[in-house]
């Protein structure tokens, strides 16, 4: 076999713990994918089984085993040293190369250095014994140690590869090609998605995946966005709506103008976010890193003391055996894996539920949050106005007033204007064409409709026009304002003929999230730039504890600071745009948006869904993740506290010893326990429906 398979470099996490990212740099299949843990798992699996085959005759021809079964194979004396040397050179090469390239050259001795020191000591002592120097024969222990180490690394790489498989799964959501509309607009041709450019028009047929981020220019369909938001229910999309690469048109055909491709798509942003989170460092992980680094020196010192004590007692063979066992059993494999594997699993699992972790420190901090500050518009509310009531002056009916208002607002981009037009459409009203539209900044808009001068606006518009509303309309307007609604009047040829109110409806899920947070002992605050009456109405409806109203975007972070000054740990939930300063100041910033703003920089967590109940999922995930981190750290450190003294021979007087091969088994079992415990995170239920009912 070609031993050069293992001559790749490896990367570290900064503590001396090797991530084994480059286990096979010379392997053509993997050189371009040195972060592919599944590939490394395959390499360790292959090496494990080949070295098992070589280790069997080494163990079978060892003096100990021959003595047990009473046989003596001719020429068997040379089988252990010959095959043992092959096992050391081949099976041990990954550990030796990683120790040198990743730890010793960086002056950060760690796990690989410990392993290398153990197997090198065992090999040199055995080689010397074979030539009559010292009388040490550790060939079968060396073979068993390397085989067990390969098994442990195979299982580690397999576990990490499974956790990071979420990234590959995301990439597989994209179609292989796209149906692009040709320049004449009548025909299409199939092109690779890598050949798409911004401005191209692509056709998405029923059941097909969207090949790139874009805006719908024709057609309507229900879009399955579960891969982005975690929500199973399809979302209706029509002309002007945005769609995201990888989502599925479950029915209907669409034409989409491409606005982002490749690394600029939301899907690519999610991949980067998950990868960055898995590589980021929380306080607990940094603690584990430091502990793993210190363990090297503890193990080395313990091994030295063990050897010296045995030498003083006249037992050099037992001393060397015990020293090797100490080095092996103290390998910080479990400690080094305890936190990274938990992080890898929690971030990949959360991504499946539309919770995108940008910074694991934020995830860890979420468990301590005792106050959540929600931005109102688009977070607790739908984010778009809806016309709810219409009042008219004597002699006018609602449909006529609404028709005139919709004609004036037909070209408006204002949220309230769009609400008026939508209401007229819902009533199937025949809206006439307006002429000479004129916007009055901060007051309203006016135009000519069916020969009349029609204006729509708030109280400032009435002052501008010198118009006065009838008392009946004034009474209705006052009631609407008290309820937190926005009020606009319709003026025809100087006469106020009607009024209407719009509201930004509270999301159905908002009440559930507020109640669930209260059940968890977390207070809830609301912040908005809207008027106090609007804010108080929403707060009253939802049972919110604190209200910050009429707040400018630049001053929202002051509200966060105010809560923090009262000793609260604050999580801020906003749309990630004008809330950026507040998101950055908060102990944890959570940006909420329909999966298209995944590159938000200010937040530590992005909720791809617009469902505010995602906050509950982050809290549950944070608590579960921290719990697993503590359990793994407790196991990994407790294991070493017990195993090192046993390996050193403390219990030898009562007949309890730990030879190197047994030490390797114990170390590998410790790693497997940590890995299996981390895998239990996959059982966490982040379903917002369930969390909202608690």
Secondary structure, 3 states (H helix, E strand, C coil): CCHHHHCCCCCECCCCCECCCCCCCCCCCCCCCCCCHHHHHHHHHHHHHHHHHHHHHHHHCCHHHHHHHCCCCCCCHHHHHHHHHHHHHHCCHHHHHHHHHHHHCCCCCCHHHHHHHHHHHHHHHHHHHHCCCCCCCCHHHHHHHHHHHHHHHHHHHHHHHHHCHHHHHHHCCCCCEEEEECCCCCCEEEEEHHHCCCCCEEEECCCCECCCEEEEEECCEEEECHHHHCCCCCEEECCCCEECCCCEECCCCEEEEEEECHHHCHHHHHHHHHHHHHHCCCHHHHHHHHHHHHHHHHHHHHHHHHHHHHHHCCCHHHHHHHHHHHHHHCCCHHHHHHHHHHHHHHHHHHHHCCEEECCHHHHHHHHHCCEEEEEHHHHHEEEEEEEEEEEECCCCCHHHHHHHHHHHCCCCCCHHHHHHHHHHHHCCCCCCCEEEEEEECCCEEEEEECCEEEEEECHHHHHHHCCCCCHHHHHHHHHHHHCCCEEEEEEECCEEEEEEEEEEEECHHHHHHHHHHHHCCCEEEEECCCCHHHHHHHHHHHCCCEEECCCCHHHHHHHHHHHHHCCCCEEEEECCCCCHHHHHHCCEEEEECCCCCCCCCCCCEEECCCCCCHHHHHHHHHHHHHHHHHHHHHHHHHHHHHHHHHHHCCCHHHCCCCCHHHHHHHHHHHHHHHHHHHHHHHHCCCCHHHHHHC
